[in-house]
Amino acid sequence: MLTVVSDGVIHAGLGEILNLGWQWKDVETYLKKRTGSNLNVQVVAKDLLEACWDLYCRKPGDDTTVVSIKVRKPSFVNVFTGPPKDKEMDSVVIKNFMDSPGKKVICGGTAANIAERELGGKLKVNLDFFNKDVPPTATMEGIDLITEGVLTLSMAIEKIKKYLDPSSEDRGYIDCDGKDGVSSLVKILMEDCTHLNLWIGMAVNPAHQNPDFPADLSIKLKLVGELYNQMKALRKKSAYKLCVNKIVRMH
């Protein structure tokens, strides 16, 4: 990773918190620590800017610019959420999902049960830790992450939105050490992903649908659309794979 900064970075805190400002060695130490966590370039750049903001006591005395560049190989992530509308498609969808390169993530209990049945695996709820605000995750051989659906997706999207909002002061958008479903999902989407494939089942769960909306505007599909837009804003190459008409159509 290459990070280029203006002199506003090394002058941060000058005459305030730090008599001589942030020195090059201090910036180097900070960047080495952050890049050692395998964070993506957007997070590293934003974290460095926010550190400077704090050192300036929120009253910048100089313009502060940070540019981070990282060369990496394509990293694919596949997210399967929601059952296909036609149950006969279950085996086809799971086969195509598993044959796709990259990490495999399942969001939703029904989708996880379909994968368990079609793969002959065994779902195991993860009880190693507890977070009262986030539904538990599950594990199954061959799948990198299994979470609850609507609530977990909604919370993950909100964290990504906070990251993208330059006015947000919430720095809890990504927790490298978090073990809950939301933290794990956000980490995969922001750090491990350059290309996202969203495998979307078109069956509507009545529990998640507003009766005032038509079926195609169910909460599940709206959330997937939001996630797609947020990932595009993160400059991730994203694609829909709609599980309809006995084939998997890509959009």
Secondary structure, DSSP 8 states (H G I E B T S, - for coil): -EEEE-HHHHTTTBTTTBTT---HHHHHHHHHHHHTTT--HHHHHHHHHHHHHHHTTT--SS---EEEE------EEEEEES--SSGGGHHHHHHHHHHSSSEEEEESHHHHHHHHHHHT---EE--SS--TTS---EEETTEEEEE-SHHHHHHHHHHHHHHH-TT----TT--TT--SHHHHHHHHHHHS-SEEEEEEE----GGG--TTS-GGG-HHHHHHHHHHHHHHHTT-EEEEEEEETTEEEE-
